[in-house]
Amino acid sequence: MILSLKKNKADHMNTRAFALTSGVTGVLYIFILTWWLIITGTSEGYTTFFERVWIFGYSVTPIGSIIGAIYGFIDFGIIGLFFAMIYNYLSER
């Protein structure tokens, strides 16, 4: 059997799809974690790590969960986009 060293288009990652998937994951992560802190009541008392993150307008409240979800979509989407671009660049080499 002869091994082919030819690169396929299938070896590349779809950057838009991966960025969108990463953004949705960020929304779910921050939204669910914020509501978990609200429901369990662990958002009161000492400052949690989540409140120390510098997100303008974010707090462990129902409105803060929406603000955090928006920022999570943007941040995780950008990180996913860069990851997919770097992966595609390195897979071409």
NUKOL-457830 format. One record per atom (N, C-alpha, C): residue number from 1; residue in one letter; x, y, z; atom name. Coordinates in steps of 0.001 Angstrom, whole numbers, plus 500000, padded with zeros to 6 digits. Layout:
<pts>
+-------+------+--------+--------+--------+-------+
! dotor ! zami !     c1 !     c2 !     c3 ! rovex !
+-------+------+--------+--------+--------+-------+
!   NUM !    a !      X !      Y !      Z !    CA !
...
+-------+------+--------+--------+--------+-------+
</pts>
This chain:
<pts>
+-------+------+--------+--------+--------+-------+
! dotor ! zami !     c1 !     c2 !     c3 ! rovex !
+-------+------+--------+--------+--------+-------+
!     1 !    m ! 500846 ! 498823 ! 500000 !     N !
!     1 !    m ! 500000 ! 500000 ! 500000 !    CA !
!     1 !    m ! 500894 ! 501244 ! 500000 !     C !
!     2 !    i ! 500618 ! 502162 ! 499122 !     N !
!     2 !    i ! 501402 ! 503379 ! 498995 !    CA !
!     2 !    i ! 500738 ! 504476 ! 499820 !     C !
!     3 !    l ! 501540 ! 505119 ! 500665 !     N !
!     3 !    l ! 501009 ! 506212 ! 501480 !    CA !
!     3 !    l ! 500986 ! 507485 ! 500654 !     C !
!     4 !    s ! 499902 ! 508191 ! 500747 !     N !
!     4 !    s ! 499774 ! 509445 ! 500023 !    CA !
!     4 !    s ! 500115 ! 510606 ! 500947 !     C !
!     5 !    l ! 501028 ! 511440 ! 500508 !     N !
!     5 !    l ! 501392 ! 512619 ! 501290 !    CA !
!     5 !    l ! 500656 ! 513858 ! 500805 !     C !
!     6 !    k ! 499750 ! 513659 ! 499883 !     N !
!     6 !    k ! 498975 ! 514765 ! 499343 !    CA !
!     6 !    k ! 497957 ! 515238 ! 500380 !     C !
!     7 !    k ! 497850 ! 516539 ! 500545 !     N !
!     7 !    k ! 496916 ! 517119 ! 501513 !    CA !
!     7 !    k ! 495511 ! 517174 ! 500939 !     C !
!     8 !    n ! 494555 ! 516789 ! 501719 !     N !
!     8 !    n ! 493150 ! 516861 ! 501329 !    CA !
!     8 !    n ! 492527 ! 518117 ! 501886 !     C !
!     9 !    k ! 491494 ! 518585 ! 501235 !     N !
!     9 !    k ! 490719 ! 519711 ! 501757 !    CA !
!     9 !    k ! 490012 ! 519300 ! 503047 !     C !
!    10 !    a ! 489754 ! 518003 ! 503221 !     N !
!    10 !    a ! 489080 ! 517514 ! 504415 !    CA !
!    10 !    a ! 489963 ! 517623 ! 505655 !     C !
!    11 !    d ! 491267 ! 517826 ! 505451 !     N !
!    11 !    d ! 492178 ! 517979 ! 506584 !    CA !
!    11 !    d ! 492024 ! 519330 ! 507269 !     C !
!    12 !    h ! 491392 ! 520273 ! 506595 !     N !
!    12 !    h ! 491227 ! 521611 ! 507155 !    CA !
!    12 !    h ! 489987 ! 521694 ! 508022 !     C !
!    13 !    m ! 490050 ! 522560 ! 509007 !     N !
!    13 !    m ! 488932 ! 522779 ! 509907 !    CA !
!    13 !    m ! 488101 ! 523949 ! 509382 !     C !
!    14 !    n ! 486802 ! 523833 ! 509438 !     N !
!    14 !    n ! 485923 ! 524919 ! 509046 !    CA !
!    14 !    n ! 485970 ! 525981 ! 510150 !     C !
!    15 !    t ! 486582 ! 527125 ! 509841 !     N !
!    15 !    t ! 486818 ! 528137 ! 510874 !    CA !
!    15 !    t ! 485527 ! 528747 ! 511392 !     C !
!    16 !    r ! 484578 ! 529025 ! 510506 !     N !
!    16 !    r ! 483317 ! 529627 ! 510951 !    CA !
!    16 !    r ! 482530 ! 528692 ! 511856 !     C !
!    17 !    a ! 482479 ! 527428 ! 511463 !     N !
!    17 !    a ! 481730 ! 526455 ! 512267 !    CA !
!    17 !    a ! 482370 ! 526260 ! 513627 !     C !
!    18 !    f ! 483709 ! 526209 ! 513672 !     N !
!    18 !    f ! 484374 ! 526017 ! 514948 !    CA !
!    18 !    f ! 484237 ! 527252 ! 515835 !     C !
!    19 !    a ! 484306 ! 528444 ! 515241 !     N !
!    19 !    a ! 484127 ! 529675 ! 516023 !    CA !
!    19 !    a ! 482711 ! 529756 ! 516576 !     C !
!    20 !    l ! 481719 ! 529410 ! 515768 !     N !
!    20 !    l ! 480326 ! 529423 ! 516234 !    CA !
!    20 !    l ! 480108 ! 528406 ! 517343 !     C !
!    21 !    t ! 480657 ! 527212 ! 517182 !     N !
!    21 !    t ! 480529 ! 526179 ! 518209 !    CA !
!    21 !    t ! 481204 ! 526604 ! 519500 !     C !
!    22 !    s ! 482374 ! 527226 ! 519394 !     N !
!    22 !    s ! 483070 ! 527720 ! 520585 !    CA !
!    22 !    s ! 482268 ! 528827 ! 521261 !     C !
!    23 !    g ! 481660 ! 529719 ! 520473 !     N !
!    23 !    g ! 480848 ! 530794 ! 521028 !    CA !
!    23 !    g ! 479625 ! 530271 ! 521775 !     C !
!    24 !    v ! 478952 ! 529297 ! 521202 !     N !
!    24 !    v ! 477784 ! 528704 ! 521866 !    CA !
!    24 !    v ! 478209 ! 527986 ! 523150 !     C !
!    25 !    t ! 479359 ! 527337 ! 523113 !     N !
!    25 !    t ! 479885 ! 526695 ! 524323 !    CA !
!    25 !    t ! 480157 ! 527733 ! 525407 !     C !
!    26 !    g ! 480706 ! 528884 ! 525023 !     N !
!    26 !    g ! 480945 ! 529961 ! 525980 !    CA !
!    26 !    g ! 479663 ! 530494 ! 526582 !     C !
!    27 !    v ! 478621 ! 530632 ! 525762 !     N !
!    27 !    v ! 477313 ! 531082 ! 526261 !    CA !
!    27 !    v ! 476787 ! 530110 ! 527303 !     C !
!    28 !    l ! 476795 ! 528833 ! 526961 !     N !
!    28 !    l ! 476276 ! 527825 ! 527890 !    CA !
!    28 !    l ! 477098 ! 527776 ! 529170 !     C !
!    29 !    y ! 478399 ! 527843 ! 529038 !     N !
!    29 !    y ! 479286 ! 527765 ! 530206 !    CA !
!    29 !    y ! 479017 ! 528900 ! 531189 !     C !
!    30 !    i ! 479041 ! 530125 ! 530712 !     N !
!    30 !    i ! 478891 ! 531269 ! 531619 !    CA !
!    30 !    i ! 477456 ! 531390 ! 532130 !     C !
!    31 !    f ! 476471 ! 531171 ! 531263 !     N !
!    31 !    f ! 475080 ! 531285 ! 531677 !    CA !
!    31 !    f ! 474729 ! 530235 ! 532735 !     C !
!    32 !    i ! 475091 ! 528985 ! 532485 !     N !
!    32 !    i ! 474771 ! 527909 ! 533433 !    CA !
!    32 !    i ! 475548 ! 528070 ! 534724 !     C !
!    33 !    l ! 476821 ! 528456 ! 534635 !     N !
!    33 !    l ! 477616 ! 528631 ! 535854 !    CA !
!    33 !    l ! 477078 ! 529782 ! 536703 !     C !
!    34 !    t ! 476662 ! 530866 ! 536077 !     N !
!    34 !    t ! 476095 ! 531983 ! 536832 !    CA !
!    34 !    t ! 474807 ! 531564 ! 537529 !     C !
!    35 !    w ! 473939 ! 530854 ! 536818 !     N !
!    35 !    w ! 472691 ! 530415 ! 537452 !    CA !
!    35 !    w ! 472942 ! 529381 ! 538532 !     C !
!    36 !    w ! 473982 ! 528569 ! 538363 !     N !
!    36 !    w ! 474337 ! 527617 ! 539418 !    CA !
!    36 !    w ! 474753 ! 528374 ! 540686 !     C !
!    37 !    l ! 475518 ! 529440 ! 540535 !     N !
!    37 !    l ! 475913 ! 530249 ! 541689 !    CA !
!    37 !    l ! 474706 ! 530930 ! 542319 !     C !
!    38 !    i ! 473760 ! 531376 ! 541511 !     N !
!    38 !    i ! 472555 ! 532029 ! 542051 !    CA !
!    38 !    i ! 471695 ! 531021 ! 542807 !     C !
!    39 !    i ! 471453 ! 529854 ! 542220 !     N !
!    39 !    i ! 470571 ! 528858 ! 542838 !    CA !
!    39 !    i ! 471159 ! 528288 ! 544123 !     C !
!    40 !    t ! 472456 ! 527992 ! 544118 !     N !
!    40 !    t ! 473073 ! 527406 ! 545310 !    CA !
!    40 !    t ! 473366 ! 528444 ! 546379 !     C !
!    41 !    g ! 473310 ! 529713 ! 546040 !     N !
!    41 !    g ! 473544 ! 530760 ! 547021 !    CA !
!    41 !    g ! 475009 ! 530977 ! 547351 !     C !
!    42 !    t ! 475900 ! 530467 ! 546526 !     N !
!    42 !    t ! 477329 ! 530639 ! 546792 !    CA !
!    42 !    t ! 477887 ! 531918 ! 546191 !     C !
!    43 !    s ! 477018 ! 532750 ! 545642 !     N !
!    43 !    s ! 477493 ! 534004 ! 545059 !    CA !
!    43 !    s ! 477612 ! 535108 ! 546102 !     C !
!    44 !    e ! 477183 ! 534845 ! 547315 !     N !
!    44 !    e ! 477259 ! 535853 ! 548370 !    CA !
!    44 !    e ! 478441 ! 535546 ! 549275 !     C !
!    45 !    g ! 478887 ! 536545 ! 549990 !     N !
!    45 !    g ! 480021 ! 536342 ! 550888 !    CA !
!    45 !    g ! 481312 ! 536760 ! 550204 !     C !
!    46 !    y ! 482312 ! 535912 ! 550282 !     N !
!    46 !    y ! 483596 ! 536228 ! 549665 !    CA !
!    46 !    y ! 483440 ! 536385 ! 548150 !     C !
!    47 !    t ! 484295 ! 537187 ! 547592 !     N !
!    47 !    t ! 484262 ! 537397 ! 546150 !    CA !
!    47 !    t ! 484607 ! 536102 ! 545441 !     C !
!    48 !    t ! 483749 ! 535692 ! 544539 !     N !
!    48 !    t ! 484023 ! 534481 ! 543780 !    CA !
!    48 !    t ! 484984 ! 534806 ! 542642 !     C !
!    49 !    f ! 485573 ! 533768 ! 542078 !     N !
!    49 !    f ! 486489 ! 533961 ! 540951 !    CA !
!    49 !    f ! 485762 ! 534599 ! 539780 !     C !
!    50 !    f ! 484499 ! 534242 ! 539611 !     N !
!    50 !    f ! 483722 ! 534766 ! 538490 !    CA !
!    50 !    f ! 483562 ! 536278 ! 538576 !     C !
!    51 !    e ! 483416 ! 536799 ! 539780 !     N !
!    51 !    e ! 483258 ! 538246 ! 539924 !    CA !
!    51 !    e ! 484573 ! 538978 ! 539751 !     C !
!    52 !    r ! 485677 ! 538280 ! 539932 !     N !
!    52 !    r ! 486978 ! 538921 ! 539759 !    CA !
!    52 !    r ! 487377 ! 539036 ! 538293 !     C !
!    53 !    v ! 486689 ! 538317 ! 537425 !     N !
!    53 !    v ! 486963 ! 538423 ! 535999 !    CA !
!    53 !    v ! 486501 ! 539801 ! 535541 !     C !
!    54 !    w ! 487310 ! 540445 ! 534748 !     N !
!    54 !    w ! 486997 ! 541825 ! 534359 !    CA !
!    54 !    w ! 486077 ! 541854 ! 533160 !     C !
!    55 !    i ! 484814 ! 541734 ! 533423 !     N !
!    55 !    i ! 483799 ! 541863 ! 532386 !    CA !
!    55 !    i ! 482916 ! 543035 ! 532792 !     C !
!    56 !    f ! 482879 ! 544059 ! 531965 !     N !
!    56 !    f ! 482115 ! 545259 ! 532277 !    CA !
!    56 !    f ! 480633 ! 544927 ! 532375 !     C !
!    57 !    g ! 480025 ! 545210 ! 533512 !     N !
!    57 !    g ! 478602 ! 545003 ! 533715 !    CA !
!    57 !    g ! 478217 ! 543638 ! 534235 !     C !
!    58 !    y ! 479198 ! 542736 ! 534408 !     N !
!    58 !    y ! 478872 ! 541389 ! 534860 !    CA !
!    58 !    y ! 478790 ! 541335 ! 536374 !     C !
!    59 !    s ! 477786 ! 540631 ! 536864 !     N !
!    59 !    s ! 477658 ! 540305 ! 538277 !    CA !
!    59 !    s ! 476873 ! 539006 ! 538355 !     C !
!    60 !    v ! 476883 ! 538382 ! 539509 !     N !
!    60 !    v ! 476175 ! 537115 ! 539659 !    CA !
!    60 !    v ! 474711 ! 537422 ! 539962 !     C !
!    61 !    t ! 474006 ! 537828 ! 538923 !     N !
!    61 !    t ! 472578 ! 538145 ! 538972 !    CA !
!    61 !    t ! 471947 ! 537628 ! 537683 !     C !
!    62 !    p ! 470625 ! 537577 ! 537615 !     N !
!    62 !    p ! 469998 ! 537143 ! 536359 !    CA !
!    62 !    p ! 470375 ! 538023 ! 535156 !     C !
!    63 !    i ! 470420 ! 539346 ! 535354 !     N !
!    63 !    i ! 470832 ! 540232 ! 534255 !    CA !
!    63 !    i ! 472307 ! 540024 ! 533941 !     C !
!    64 !    g ! 473109 ! 539804 ! 534970 !     N !
!    64 !    g ! 474532 ! 539552 ! 534772 !    CA !
!    64 !    g ! 474795 ! 538279 ! 533997 !     C !
!    65 !    s ! 473906 ! 537288 ! 534141 !     N !
!    65 !    s ! 474090 ! 536048 ! 533380 !    CA !
!    65 !    s ! 473911 ! 536293 ! 531883 !     C !
!    66 !    i ! 473017 ! 537198 ! 531531 !     N !
!    66 !    i ! 472819 ! 537525 ! 530116 !    CA !
!    66 !    i ! 474009 ! 538325 ! 529588 !     C !
!    67 !    i ! 474479 ! 539289 ! 530375 !     N !
!    67 !    i ! 475646 ! 540077 ! 529979 !    CA !
!    67 !    i ! 476873 ! 539170 ! 529844 !     C !
!    68 !    g ! 477059 ! 538283 ! 530796 !     N !
!    68 !    g ! 478177 ! 537348 ! 530735 !    CA !
!    68 !    g ! 478071 ! 536399 ! 529556 !     C !
!    69 !    a ! 476849 ! 535987 ! 529217 !     N !
!    69 !    a ! 476660 ! 535094 ! 528071 !    CA !
!    69 !    a ! 477027 ! 535793 ! 526766 !     C !
!    70 !    i ! 476698 ! 537062 ! 526657 !     N !
!    70 !    i ! 477060 ! 537822 ! 525448 !    CA !
!    70 !    i ! 478578 ! 537925 ! 525339 !     C !
!    71 !    y ! 479227 ! 538301 ! 526435 !     N !
!    71 !    y ! 480688 ! 538375 ! 526426 !    CA !
!    71 !    y ! 481306 ! 536995 ! 526198 !     C !
!    72 !    g ! 480699 ! 535961 ! 526746 !     N !
!    72 !    g ! 481206 ! 534603 ! 526550 !    CA !
!    72 !    g ! 481143 ! 534191 ! 525089 !     C !
!    73 !    f ! 480054 ! 534546 ! 524406 !     N !
!    73 !    f ! 479938 ! 534227 ! 522983 !    CA !
!    73 !    f ! 481029 ! 534915 ! 522180 !     C !
!    74 !    i ! 481256 ! 536176 ! 522474 !     N !
!    74 !    i ! 482274 ! 536937 ! 521740 !    CA !
!    74 !    i ! 483671 ! 536399 ! 522038 !     C !
!    75 !    d ! 483991 ! 536248 ! 523311 !     N !
!    75 !    d ! 485339 ! 535813 ! 523691 !    CA !
!    75 !    d ! 485648 ! 534397 ! 523222 !     C !
!    76 !    f ! 484759 ! 533461 ! 523503 !     N !
!    76 !    f ! 485001 ! 532078 ! 523101 !    CA !
!    76 !    f ! 484988 ! 531941 ! 521583 !     C !
!    77 !    g ! 484156 ! 532731 ! 520905 !     N !
!    77 !    g ! 484121 ! 532696 ! 519443 !    CA !
!    77 !    g ! 485418 ! 533175 ! 518830 !     C !
!    78 !    i ! 485978 ! 534252 ! 519374 !     N !
!    78 !    i ! 487256 ! 534767 ! 518866 !    CA !
!    78 !    i ! 488376 ! 533763 ! 519129 !     C !
!    79 !    i ! 488394 ! 533183 ! 520318 !     N !
!    79 !    i ! 489414 ! 532186 ! 520641 !    CA !
!    79 !    i ! 489271 ! 530968 ! 519721 !     C !
!    80 !    g ! 488048 ! 530521 ! 519480 !     N !
!    80 !    g ! 487819 ! 529396 ! 518572 !    CA !
!    80 !    g ! 488243 ! 529712 ! 517146 !     C !
!    81 !    l ! 487989 ! 530947 ! 516710 !     N !
!    81 !    l ! 488398 ! 531364 ! 515375 !    CA !
!    81 !    l ! 489916 ! 531325 ! 515228 !     C !
!    82 !    f ! 490626 ! 531883 ! 516208 !     N !
!    82 !    f ! 492090 ! 531866 ! 516159 !    CA !
!    82 !    f ! 492636 ! 530448 ! 516224 !     C !
!    83 !    f ! 492035 ! 529604 ! 517043 !     N !
!    83 !    f ! 492484 ! 528223 ! 517146 !    CA !
!    83 !    f ! 492336 ! 527505 ! 515808 !     C !
!    84 !    a ! 491189 ! 527681 ! 515153 !     N !
!    84 !    a ! 490959 ! 527023 ! 513867 !    CA !
!    84 !    a ! 491902 ! 527563 ! 512796 !     C !
!    85 !    m ! 492165 ! 528874 ! 512815 !     N !
!    85 !    m ! 493090 ! 529451 ! 511842 !    CA !
!    85 !    m ! 494510 ! 528924 ! 512038 !     C !
!    86 !    i ! 494938 ! 528818 ! 513276 !     N !
!    86 !    i ! 496275 ! 528296 ! 513558 !    CA !
!    86 !    i ! 496349 ! 526819 ! 513189 !     C !
!    87 !    y ! 495292 ! 526072 ! 513476 !     N !
!    87 !    y ! 495269 ! 524658 ! 513112 !    CA !
!    87 !    y ! 495368 ! 524482 ! 511595 !     C !
!    88 !    n ! 494599 ! 525272 ! 510855 !     N !
!    88 !    n ! 494647 ! 525165 ! 509406 !    CA !
!    88 !    n ! 496012 ! 525570 ! 508859 !     C !
!    89 !    y ! 496612 ! 526592 ! 509435 !     N !
!    89 !    y ! 497941 ! 527009 ! 509003 !    CA !
!    89 !    y ! 498977 ! 525915 ! 509242 !     C !
!    90 !    l ! 498920 ! 525306 ! 510423 !     N !
!    90 !    l ! 499886 ! 524269 ! 510737 !    CA !
!    90 !    l ! 499627 ! 522965 ! 509977 !     C !
!    91 !    s ! 498380 ! 522701 ! 509622 !     N !
!    91 !    s ! 498082 ! 521475 ! 508884 !    CA !
!    91 !    s ! 498544 ! 521572 ! 507433 !     C !
!    92 !    e ! 498683 ! 522792 ! 506910 !     N !
!    92 !    e ! 499186 ! 522965 ! 505550 !    CA !
!    92 !    e ! 500691 ! 522708 ! 505460 !     C !
!    93 !    r ! 501380 ! 522884 ! 506538 !     N !
!    93 !    r ! 502841 ! 522763 ! 506517 !    CA !
!    93 !    r ! 503282 ! 521354 ! 506581 !     C !
+-------+------+--------+--------+--------+-------+
</pts>
